[in-house]
Amino acid sequence: MKYRAYTLKTFKNIPQISKLSEEQIFDIEVVGEVLPFKANNYVVNELIDWDNFENDPIFILTFPQKDMLSAKHYDRMAELIRSGASRPEITKAANQIRMELNPNPAGQVHNVPELNGVKLVGIQHKYAETMLFFPSQGQTCHAYCTFCFR
């Protein structure tokens, strides 16, 4: 099987997406504008029970879920999409929403290590044995942080 990635732009090409309602597809679009989304054909074809996708843990971990955003943020992005806002307007709003989210809920921003007095941006030292490395090229994962950090 040849690897195939699916993103917000291409997820509607997944044949199994036809099992979702228009509302569920729209929820993926709305949340996916704010939170990065990527899946692959192995996850889609082999790991998700599409006959019970709403309760399938791999589907829930992989595909954007409405409750991943507050109602305020969801409604703001949904309104922009429904109104046919331009790509720059949507991108600007998504960036503003991201800035209101808290990626460091326990103050982990202080866990950025230094080398010779220079902060190593993109790295966090969260645990005694573990360093997390966040290269800019790898900011779109195949699952949400709920998968890696549960």
ABEGO torsion letter per residue (X at the ends): XBBBBBBAAAAAABAAAAABBAAAAAAAAAAAAABBBBBBAAAAAAABBAAAAAABAAAAAABBBAAABBAAAAAAAAAAAAAGBBAAAAAAAAAAAAAABBABAAGAAAABBBBGGBBBBGBBBABAABBBBBBAAAABBABBAAAAAX
